[in-house]
Amino acid sequence: MPVIRPATAADWPALWAFLQPTFAAGDTYAYDPDSSEADIRKVWMDLPAATFVACGEQGQVLGTYYLKANQPGLGAHVCNAGYVVAPVAQGQGVAAAMCEHSQEQARALGFLAMQFNLVVSTNERAVRLWSHLGFATVGRLPGAFRHARLGLVDALVMFKTL
Ligand SMILES: CC(C)(COP(=O)(O)OP(=O)(O)OC[C@H]1O[C@@H](n2cnc3c(N)ncnc32)[C@H](O)[C@@H]1OP(=O)(O)O)[C@@H](O)C(=O)NCCC(=O)NCCS
């Protein structure tokens, strides 16, 4: 099981090493594939309520997630989270561990539910994993994601009461 701890500024180069190719691929997140390091650092490290890293036995960073309110004010009791696992560490339960951890953190911060706004329907591993972890698909947004290879594909809204 990975050790999951708050991200620090010193972690950023290791995070950027796999966040950059993940977003540049244009198949899972809506961030502009050409986003600068500064732009992504801001959305991943600075704007969220919390950012965590999952580390392996040697302390190497295997994955990361952020947690933030999904809406201001009257919608702020629902949180949003985003997860990325380094390609070399995928398929070993890192995302599952981070998602369980994020739900505990969210509860501790007072959030009552967690919402994923734009789960790309073709991202089958993610859809299956979030479903296994108790997230319901509450909506399907037709053509809402401009996939870099496939063109317009549907996106799912997924929701779990905490
Ligand atoms: C989607 C993503 C986060 C999944 O991360 P991951 O660490 O590979 O996911 P996990 O290993 O926790 O789970 C994947 C599968 O492995 C299984 N698994 C869990 N523990 C395992 C273990 N110890 N050994 C082998 N497989 C395991 C899980 O049950 C899951 O099976 P399922 O697909 O049938 O549900 C990762 O592929 C990624 O970062 N993709 C790019 C960014 C992205 O898509 N983020 C999500 C956006 S919504």
The ligand as a Gaussian input file, in Angstrom:
#p B3LYP/6-31G(d) Opt

LIG

0 1
 C       -7.384000       6.119000     -14.012000
 C       -6.175000       5.952000     -13.085000
 C       -6.214000       7.079000     -12.044000
 C       -6.252000       4.585000     -12.408000
 O       -5.115000       4.467000     -11.574000
 P       -4.546000       3.034000     -11.108000
 O       -3.622000       3.278000      -9.976000
 O       -4.030000       2.320000     -12.290000
 O       -5.883000       2.344000     -10.599000
 P       -5.940000       1.096000      -9.579000
 O       -4.731000       0.263000      -9.782000
 O       -6.250000       1.598000      -8.228000
 O       -7.215000       0.370000     -10.123000
 C       -7.212000      -0.144000     -11.433000
 C       -7.637000      -1.580000     -11.379000
 O       -6.635000      -2.343000     -10.739000
 C       -7.222000      -3.104000      -9.684000
 N       -6.297000      -3.243000      -8.570000
 C       -6.446000      -2.706000      -7.363000
 N       -5.452000      -3.074000      -6.568000
 C       -4.640000      -3.829000      -7.298000
 C       -3.440000      -4.501000      -7.022000
 N       -2.861000      -4.454000      -5.816000
 N       -2.861000      -5.172000      -8.029000
 C       -3.439000      -5.210000      -9.239000
 N       -4.594000      -4.608000      -9.547000
 C       -5.183000      -3.927000      -8.584000
 C       -8.400000      -2.306000      -9.269000
 O       -9.382000      -3.135000      -8.658000
 C       -8.875000      -1.775000     -10.563000
 O       -9.636000      -2.782000     -11.195000
 P      -10.942000      -2.367000     -11.993000
 O      -10.432000      -1.587000     -13.182000
 O      -11.547000      -3.656000     -12.347000
 O      -11.756000      -1.507000     -11.065000
 C       -4.854000       5.997000     -13.883000
 O       -4.940000       5.102000     -14.983000
 C       -4.481000       7.381000     -14.396000
 O       -3.821000       8.151000     -13.720000
 N       -4.908000       7.699000     -15.632000
 C       -4.635000       9.001000     -16.223000
 C       -5.392000      10.107000     -15.515000
 C       -6.850000       9.747000     -15.258000
 O       -7.503000       9.193000     -16.110000
 N       -7.364000      10.124000     -14.064000
 C       -8.750000       9.893000     -13.711000
 C       -9.622000      10.901000     -14.335000
 S      -11.358000      10.642000     -13.960000

